[in-house]
Amino acid sequence: MLFERDDGVQQQVRETIRALVQLGAQADASVEVEVINPHATRLDDFDLIHVFSATQGNHRLVDAAAEQGVPVVLTPLISPGWDRASGTSARAGDHRLGNLTAWNVQTGYARTRRALQQASLIVALGEAEKQAIGAGFLIDGGKVRVLPNGVNSALLEADGELFRKRTGISGPYALMAGPISPYQNQLAMAQAMGALSLPLVLVGEAGERDQDYLRQLRAVRGVTCLGALRQDGPMLASTYAGASVFLPPGEGQGAPLAVLDALAAGTPVLMAQDTPFSLAGGDFALVRVDWNDTDAQQRAVLRLLVSPPPREQVRALVRGCTWERVARQLAACYADAGALRQAALV
């Protein structure tokens, strides 16, 4: 079911595969990549498997690989919100549920933690995720590699012309991208931007249970909901490139790929003061505010509207974040995972 949706995870998988195949075609590398169909292929036909996301039943792939002695590199996509307190609460909940069900039922937390424990190596997208894996799930940091995503090269050359032609929005606007839900806090941002008379453009879909929330958003003056856009399509790139400011979801903790995409399009990002994500020399494009202070958010946005950073300078921050570099680093992780497996057999 992976490719029945089209969001950041699918983009990450596609770009990773493309870059690894390209790397494997080079004379000095030997990397062959295949998308596993578990209904038609045995895992032990492969030297190693790379699993994206520790949820949605993927723990069973990790279990099966471990049983067959196949090394696993796991990109778990753990929320940075996990900390020691929430992990302790989750483990207490596991224990209570186990006692009630004679340990026949597991929570999502327990399945995710088991996948993390059984993985040969774990790839975190940033230091915040690595800290969450350690604090929330009690995983040794020595098996975690920090490897940020790459950026879509099309964003580095995109402009807002296609967006403006299709939407009729000719002036500045703020942009949010991601699932439409109360957890993402789009409504509060819509109201804050509405007070500035700054249009807010939303990219993403709402689930069935969040349709009322979507209706509330659409009722706010100045909000435009574009729905889901193809991750590799020109409209999404143009939407990023035309925006005056990108607003991450929630408390600015999520969607590191979306933040990179915004910067690649030359769009500055408003972030929570305590967000761990950072780039050397990037303070001019990563504007930090107290996420509970609406006045501070509005003042920061106004400053960006009056004195926007040059787009080429913003883009320069992430020009080196290519998927080709990601592929080379992943290939090194694969080699390490294979070596760990060989050492365990000795």
N, C-alpha and C positions, 0 to 999 in steps of 0.2 A: 504493500500500500504506500510505500515511501513516496513515489512520484505521482500519486493521485493528488497531492497538494503541491503548491509552489511558493515556498517561503525561504527563509534564511538557511534552514538545514539542507533543503534540496539544492540550493545554490552552492553551499559549501561542498556537498558530496560531488556534484557535477564538476565544479572547478578543480577539486582535488583529483578526481579521476583524469580529467583532461591534462592537468599538469604532470601527473605521474606517468601517463602514457607518453607524453612528449619527452619526459626525462628518460623513459625506457628506450626511446628511439635513438638516444645519443650513444656514441661509440663507447664512452667510458662508464656507462651505467647499464644495469640489467634489472629492470622493474617491469613485470607484467601484471596488469590489473584486470580484474573481472568482477562484475557485480554478482554477488552470490544469490542464486535462487535456491533456498533451502529445501524446496520441494523436488528439485531435480539434481542437486549436487551435494555430495558429502563434504563436510568441512575439512576432513583430513585429506582431501584432494589438494589442499592449499598449504603453502609453507607458513602462512600467517593470515589472520583475518583482522580487518579494521572495522570496528563497530561504531557507528555514530548515534549518540543518544543512549543513555542508560535506562530509559523508560520505554513505554509502549511495547512491553514484552521482549525487548531486546536482551534482557538478562538471560533468557533461555538460550540465545545464541552463544553468549559467553559461557554459560554452564556446559553446553554441548562441546564447545571447543576445548574447554578445560578437561572434560572427560576423555576427549580423544587426543589430548596432548598437543593441541595446536595453539601456538602463541597468539595472544589477543592484544592489539592496541585499541584502547577505548577512548573515544572523544565523548565524554559523558554529558556535556552541556548542563552542568550543575548551576543552579541559580546562585549568584553571589550573596544572596540573603541568608544562606545557611551559616550558622555560627555554633559555638559550643552549647549555648542554652537551647536552641531549637533542636540540635542533634540529641541532646540529653532527653528532651521531651519526647522526641520521636522514638527513641529506644525504649523509654518507659511505656509508651503506647504499644510498641511491638510486644513487650513482655505481657502486658495486660491482655492483648488480643490472643497471644499464644496460650495463656492460661485458660481463656474462655473457650477456645476452639481445639484444645489438645494439640496445638501447634500445627493444625492442618490449614490455617489461613495465614498468609503473609501480607503485611502492608507494602505499599509502594516504596516506602523508605527502606524496608528490609531487602527488597529485591534490588534496589539501586545499590545499596551498600554491598551486597553480595557480588554484584557485577564489578564494582570497584575493587573489591578484595581479590577476585579471581583474575582480573586483567593482568597481563604481563607488564604493560606500561600504560600510563594514562596521559592523555594530551589535554591540557587545560588551555583555554583561549586567552587567559590573562592571569595576573597574579591574584586578582580578587577571586577567581574561580578556584585557583590552587588553594588559597586560604580556606575557602568554603569546604573543599573536599577534605582537608585536614581537620578543621574544627568541627564540622557538622557530621562527618562520616568516619572520623578517626583513622584516616588512611595516611600511611607514612609518606611524607613529602618527597622521599628519595625516589619513588616510582612515578612521580608526576613531572612531565615536561611541559613548560609553558611555550606555546607556539601560536601566536596570533594568526587570524585569518589573513588571506590576501584581499586585494581590492579588484573590482572589475575594471579592467583597463579602459572600457568604453566611458566610464564615469570621468576619467581624467580629461577627456576631450569633449564632454557633453555641454550643451547650453540649454537655456530654458525656452527656446523658440517653439518646439513642438508642444510643450505643456501649455504655453500661452495661446497658441493657435487652437488647441482643442478645448480649453476651458474658458477662454475669454478673460482670464485673470491677468491683467497687464501690470499691476503694481507689485509691491513687496508682499510676501506672505510667509507664515511660519509653517513648518512641516513636521508631522509625526507619522511614523511608519511602524506597523506591527498590528497584532490582533486587537480588535475593538472590544474592550472589556473594562469593567470598573477597576480591575487590578492595574491596568495600564494608565489610568488617571487622565484619559483624554478630556473628560468633561470639565475638570478643574482648569486644565490648560485652555480649553476653548473659551471658558468664561474669562480667564485672565487676558487672553489675546483679544477677546471681544471688547473688553474695557479700553483697549488701546486702538480699537477700530482696525486691527490687523487681521486679515483673513487667515484662517487656519485650514490647511489641507491635510486630510487624513488618508493614508494608504493602508489598506488592510480590511479584513472581513470580520464580522461579528458572528459568533456562534448562535445557535438557536436560543439558548438561555439568556443571551445578551441583546436580544432584539429591542427590548424596551430601552436599554441603555443607548443603543444606536439611535432610536427615535429621539431621545433627549438631546443627543449631540446634534442631530440635524435641525432641531428646533432653535439652536443657538445661532444668532445672526453672525454671518461671516464664515460659517463652517462649510467646507466642501468635502464630501466623502467620495473618493474615487474607487473604493472597493479594492480588490486584489489586482495587482499589476504584475505582469511577468517579470521575474527577477532579472532576466537577461534581455528584456525588451527596451526599446528606445524611449518609451513613454516614462518608465520609471527613472531612467537616467536623467531625462529632461526635467522631471519633477524635482529631483534632488538638486540639479544644477540651477534651477530657477528660484529656489527658496532663499530667503534672507537669513533664516536661522532654522536649525534642526533641533527638535525637542525630543530627547529620548523618553521612553515610556517609564511609568512608575516614578521612582525616585532617582532616575538617571542611571540606575544600576544595570539595566538590561541592554540587550541587542548590541554587543560590541561590533558585530558585522555592519549593522545599520549606521553606527557612528563612523566607522571607517569609510563606508560608502558616501556619507554626507561630506566628509573631509575630502575624499577623492573628487567630489563634484565641486569643491571650492566653497562649501557652505559651512559657516561656523556652527558650533554646537553649544547649547546651554546645558550645563551639567550640575548635579548636586555637589555641594562643597566637599563632601567626604567620598565621592566616587573614586575608587582606586585607579581607574583608567587614566593614563597620562601619556604624553609624547614629549620627548626632549625638544625644548624651544617652542612648544605648542600652546602656551598660555594665551596667546593673542587670539587663537581660534577655538580653544576649549574654555569657555567662560563659566566660572563656577559661582554658584549662589546657594544660599540656604533654601532647600527645596520646600520648606514649609512657609516661606516668606514670599507671598504673592507680590508685594510691592517691590522686593528686590529682584524678582524675576522680570517684572515689567520694566524696571529701570535698566536692567541689563539688556533686554531686547531693544529698548529705545536707543541705547548707546550703539548697538550693532546696526540699527537702521540709519542712524546719523553718520556713523563712522565705520562702515563695513571694512573688514580686513580684505586686502587684495586676494582675489580668488586663486591666482597662481601661487601665491605664498602659502595659502591654506593647502592647496593640492601638493605642494612640495613636501609637506609633512609626511605624506603616505606614498609618495611615488615609488619608494623602495619596497613597499609591502606587496610584492607580486606573488601570484600563486605559484610561479616557478620557484621562488625562494622557499615557499611552504613545502613544495614537493621535495626539494633537496633535503630539507630538515626532517620531513616525514620519512624519507628513505633511510636516513640515519637512525631514526627511532625504530624502524622495522629491523634494521641490522642489529641494533641493541637488543630488541626483544628476542630475536632469533638466537643471539649469543647467550642471553640469559637462559633460554630453554636448553641449549646445548650444555651449559655449565651445570644445570640441574640434573642432567642425565648422566654426568660423569660420576 
